[in-house]
């Protein structure tokens, strides 16, 4: 069998557009960056927020990180306790926000915790959605962010399954137990994301207090 082919036999193929890669390059946002996700993808209605991380070392007990969402009014405060969606309150009052469950080990590839948000179902008085991650630490001294790496936050359009953007936080996040990742803000009919990446001392209790809620630091379901 002759394996040689005429180099001019398929000249017309050169007129075809190049094939798109199976996994297009991710859009990465940086700390301090602002991005209008509605203008970027007008089809966005319902999103999944995915948060992932890896352990720096595999000795000892795994670090238990928790993703949380705060639904805020124009005063940057929650309206009631149900506006705090986390491992002990998996569904917000209006049902527009659903936490898909707590991962206590962060084992495996991909998102470790997911939160589904129906942007169209949020009440109009919710003008901002704050995203945080915290480390559960029983005695407030054992675990901190120095024990994890490859922390990321991403938003996926549920209708198209397309990842809108990803915020990677693999810099030194210090020895704290709380991290304010950023927020989505309602601007007219658009939703605009602000990447923050700010460590917060005091973990989940302090984060909740900042938004008008008092929680027991060591409560577990």
C-alpha positions in Angstrom: 0.0 0.0 0.0 1.4 3.4 -1.0 1.3 5.8 2.1 2.4 8.8 0.0 -0.3 11.4 -0.9 -0.4 14.2 -3.4 0.3 17.4 -1.3 -2.0 19.3 -3.6 -4.9 16.8 -3.5 -6.8 18.6 -0.6 -6.0 22.2 -1.4 -9.6 23.2 -0.8 -9.3 22.2 2.9 -7.1 25.2 3.4 -10.2 27.4 3.0 -11.9 25.8 6.0 -11.9 27.7 9.4 -9.5 26.2 11.9 -11.0 23.7 14.3 -11.7 25.0 17.8 -9.9 23.1 20.6 -12.0 20.8 22.8 -11.1 22.8 25.9 -10.8 26.5 25.0 -8.4 28.6 27.1 -10.0 29.6 30.4 -10.8 33.2 31.1 -8.9 34.1 34.3 -9.7 37.2 36.3 -7.3 38.8 38.7 -7.7 40.3 42.1 -9.3 43.8 41.8 -10.8 43.0 38.4 -14.4 43.8 37.6 -16.3 41.8 35.0 -19.9 42.2 33.7 -21.0 38.6 33.3 -24.3 39.6 31.7 -22.7 41.5 28.9 -20.1 38.7 28.5 -22.8 36.1 28.2 -26.4 37.4 27.8 -27.8 33.9 28.1 -26.9 33.6 31.8 -30.0 32.9 33.9 -28.9 30.2 36.3 -25.3 29.7 37.4 -23.3 27.2 39.3 -20.5 28.6 41.5 -17.7 26.1 41.9 -15.0 26.3 44.5 -12.0 23.9 44.6 -8.7 23.5 46.5 -5.9 21.0 47.2 -4.0 20.1 50.3 -0.4 21.2 50.4 0.5 18.1 52.4 -1.2 14.7 52.8 -0.2 14.0 56.4 -2.6 14.4 59.2 -6.3 15.3 59.0 -7.5 17.1 55.9 -8.5 20.8 56.1 -12.2 21.3 56.1 -13.1 24.3 53.9 -16.6 25.7 53.6 -18.1 27.8 50.8 -20.8 30.2 51.9 -23.0 32.8 50.3 -24.5 36.0 51.7 -27.5 37.7 50.0 -27.2 41.4 50.7 -29.4 44.4 50.5 -28.4 48.0 49.6 -26.8 48.4 53.0 -24.5 45.4 52.5 -26.4 43.4 55.1 -28.5 40.2 55.0 -32.2 40.7 55.4 -32.6 37.7 57.7 -30.8 34.5 58.7 -32.0 32.6 55.6 -29.9 35.0 53.5 -26.9 33.2 54.8 -26.5 30.0 52.8 -23.9 27.6 54.1 -23.4 24.0 55.4 -26.1 24.4 58.0 -28.6 26.2 55.7 -28.4 24.7 52.3 -31.3 26.6 50.7 -32.1 30.4 50.9 -35.5 31.6 51.8 -36.6 32.3 48.3 -35.2 29.0 46.9 -33.0 30.9 44.4 -29.8 29.8 46.1 -29.0 26.1 46.8 -25.8 24.9 48.4 -25.1 21.4 47.0 -23.5 20.1 50.2 -20.4 20.2 52.4 -17.1 18.5 51.4 -15.0 18.0 54.5 -11.9 16.7 52.8 -11.6 18.4 49.4 -10.6 15.0 47.9 -10.8 14.4 44.2 -10.6 16.5 41.1 -12.8 19.4 40.0 -15.1 21.5 42.2 -15.1 20.5 45.9 -18.2 22.5 46.7 -21.0 23.9 44.5 -23.7 26.5 44.9 -26.5 26.9 42.3 -28.0 30.4 41.9 -31.0 31.3 39.9 -30.3 34.9 39.2 -33.8 35.5 37.8 -35.5 34.2 40.9 -33.6 36.5 43.4 -35.8 39.1 44.9 -35.1 42.6 43.7 -34.0 43.8 47.1 -31.0 41.5 46.9 -28.5 43.7 45.2 -25.3 41.9 46.0 -24.2 38.3 46.5 -21.1 37.9 48.6 -19.0 34.7 48.2 -16.7 33.5 51.0 -14.7 30.4 51.9 -13.7 29.6 55.5 -11.8 26.9 57.3 -13.6 25.0 60.0 -11.3 24.9 63.0 -12.6 23.6 66.3 -10.0 25.4 68.6 -9.3 28.3 66.2 -5.6 27.5 66.1 -5.0 24.2 64.3 -5.9 24.8 60.6 -5.4 27.8 58.4 -4.9 28.7 54.7 -1.2 27.9 54.7 -2.3 24.2 54.5 -4.1 24.5 51.2 -3.2 25.4 47.6 -4.7 25.8 44.2 -7.8 27.5 45.6 -10.1 28.7 42.8 -13.6 30.2 42.3 -15.5 29.8 39.0 -18.9 30.6 37.5 -20.6 28.3 35.0 -23.7 29.1 32.9 -26.0 26.2 33.7 -27.8 26.4 30.4 -24.7 26.2 28.2 -22.4 24.5 30.7 -19.8 27.1 29.7 -17.4 28.4 32.3 -17.8 32.1 32.3 -14.6 32.8 34.2 -12.2 31.5 36.9 -10.6 33.4 39.8 -7.4 31.6 41.0 -6.2 32.4 44.5 -2.9 30.4 44.7 -1.0 33.2 46.4 -0.1 33.3 50.0 -3.4 33.7 51.8 -1.8 33.9 55.2 -2.7 32.1 58.4 -6.3 33.2 58.7 -9.4 31.0 58.5 -11.6 33.3 56.4 -11.5 34.6 52.8 -13.8 37.0 51.1 -13.6 35.8 47.5 -15.7 38.5 45.9 -19.2 39.4 45.0 -21.8 39.7 42.2 -23.6 43.1 42.2 -26.8 43.9 40.5 -26.3 47.0 38.3 -29.5 47.8 36.5 -30.4 44.5 34.7 -26.8 43.3 34.7 -24.7 41.3 37.1 -21.2 42.5 37.7 -18.5 40.4 39.4 -15.8 42.0 41.6 -12.8 39.8 42.4 -11.5 40.6 45.9 -9.5 37.8 47.5 -9.3 39.4 50.9 -8.2 37.3 53.9 -10.4 37.7 57.0 -9.3 37.0 60.5 -11.9 35.1 62.6 -13.2 32.7 60.0 -16.9 32.1 59.3 -18.1 33.7 62.5 -16.4 37.1 61.6 -17.6 36.9 58.0 -21.2 36.3 59.2 -21.0 39.1 61.8 -19.8 41.6 59.1 -23.0 40.9 57.2 -25.4 41.2 60.2 -25.6 37.6 61.3 -24.2 36.0 64.5 -23.4 32.3 64.3 -21.7 29.8 66.7 -18.2 29.2 65.4 -18.3 25.4 66.0 -21.8 24.5 64.9 -21.9 21.5 62.7 -24.9 19.7 61.0 
